[in-house]
């Protein structure tokens, strides 16, 4: 047993992160700038990297280093946690054959492209064969990984370690009536608000200027990140000091790109706040998507859709966009928090958003568990949507083709959005109990809030479970009442 | 001997190209979009890829596959040429230890950054230690590779296979008096041309629009490439259908970005015209930098600075930029072909350009061969510049710090610019002997010219020597008289 067994293990695992982060860079480029005809070769580059990363993460050397580190004397709890998580992940990774990893990577590059085309034409049949294949891979992986109750457990674990499908299902069942009632009341109130108050002419360059000012003001470090344009906003990490956000622009409505940027900046602040020196190790990465989404939703909704935020930023926005000058803060707030039923999740307001998630969770769970054939997805989606929202998607683009996730092989992902909403409300409520933080929020100075998040969430990294982070930061497990209270106050009260 | 030994070899070599093209993608991102703090991690990613690619290109498997392929029956001359070039390159690569490749890659990422900073401050001492290290690596590589006459031979071979330093030196010595005389006459004539005729206000977005129209019109495929913005224009290949050009913008002068785009489009057309299915093999890549540069200079200078080109494009440019409307074609042509002595190579006009190259070749050769210590480079540069141009660089930024090449480890590179100029003139003169091509050129229709270049240069790939390409396309080895004739006609005649 060499004295530095732990360091050797870390070096090896960091090398894996060189490969996975390189793949993320290629993927970022594919979404932002890559020309169309480059796709086939790009898919080959990425599947090579996936395969090599997986081989490195599961090979004999990794096994040997893990055993050595487990048997060696570790310095502290962090090292112990890292070894524990690496061991768990190694077990999980080693169950997946290398060729399946390569196959999945190659498939998703093409599936993403097929999805974009299918969505454009609103033609589910163009995407169905890809979804069939990716679902097949997801189910094979679930079988290889094993699961407690149902295949969906194994996939959910990828995004939210330590969370069972039936717990989520029970939580969502309990929430559904209350969320439905809140949405109904919010939409009724929304009908009394003028929908087009902000329609105007907002040149992209000026939107970019305002978005960048705001992102910087809440703490996003542009020397360690940037914002680009994509069809679907996202945040991706290309290195410990390289966080790429994206948004999209509506030249008739500046809030579309801005709330996208606030949301992705929330993700970005989390990534920029992780322990830099631990990049590549469990302790240097985000804990789970439910925690990640808590950060994006906190900044987007609890901060970005609050009156105190716009007390500061509406005057600045009006300097940049003259047509905002005659709009009163009160009317502006009513407009950006106007609720209505809509077909598209990413455009949904806070009061109706979770219903979109509940729907997806149910559809996806049935799909993954083998109770819903791919061919029947559009019909099942539309039926459930009609039941929940009282209106029927006019086509697949407004229904089951709208989300990018499945095309990326991201099955088991959706539930984390609502978990994130619950965590966001709970974290925000806890933080603002501190006078300095509350006082800062009142004058749109978020440095104290960010410092609290850095200390209580970001710096904890990912060698822990999401539940532990919530316990550490708020003294309690995830509890829906904060989110429901927030929604009632904003949309019903 | 398996029947498919050649195919196996090609598969292996194509895998190397997955790695090197991925490294190119990271490098492109570093130059275009990467945030500043991401540098250190990016350097690690790139050196990992360099090391892995080198290991794959020199390992036991490669050796075995090369032997098998050499001993197998090959289908045709192309296969034989590929095996021959791969064998030569393998021999060369195998002489360099893997750790040196990794060291060089890591060094250059940091050296590039140091160069940018040093150039900004015009402080050679900030860059000198990096140059010292890179020069050390270059000389170690030259020693390992071996050379016929002098260390510089080994480096020149990297960029211009089959060319000796003393041949280039002899050629340049012969050219120097004539080029000096042409430059003197051109500059004298340039003094009679108003220098600021085109100064105006050219918004970047509108420059981009015109540049893209022109690049597309000469045949650049934007579905297999794009144009971005960098401090120093370049063209890089990220995949067989993924050619990235860059340029930079001067809002007071639209021709700066446009000639940059024409130049890089020339490189890009060559890359887009290489045999796609052979990507990663010698037959699927560019032959040499002297051939590459012939393509960029042909489109930039022989096409882009000709009267027939602007007969078509000046009216279009004037639609986009109103201040051009009152400018006569004749005055416009005199302005864009106005010659003057200047300190910066990349801004030099055609008539003085080669003098900059002759200077660099001489300085660099002495440096590489050990006759000029790094510390003495600024003084030597300025002395030679003063002798050749009759004026002295005011600082290092306008002298020996101006070029990016050394910071990238690109020692031995500069001579290929003048070789490219000679080849460009010779290829253009040969092509336009054909009536259809000449007629096309007269009306700014370059499809016949491009078709000729595709057939006679691009499709030949790189399993051949630059001299063979010139022979094939023009019936002769590189001959300076075409270039001198062209310069005399344009600048003296």
Interface residues (C-beta under 8 A of the other chain):
Chain A: X15 X18 X19 X21 X22 X25 X26 X29 X33 X34 X35 X36 X37 X38 X40 X41 X42 X44 X45 X48 X49 X221 X222 X223 X224 X225 X226 X228 X238 X239 X240 X241 X242 X279
Chain B: X15 X18 X19 X21 X22 X25 X26 X29 X33 X34 X35 X36 X37 X38 X40 X41 X42 X44 X45 X48 X49 X221 X222 X223 X224 X225 X226 X228 X238 X239 X240 X241 X242 X279
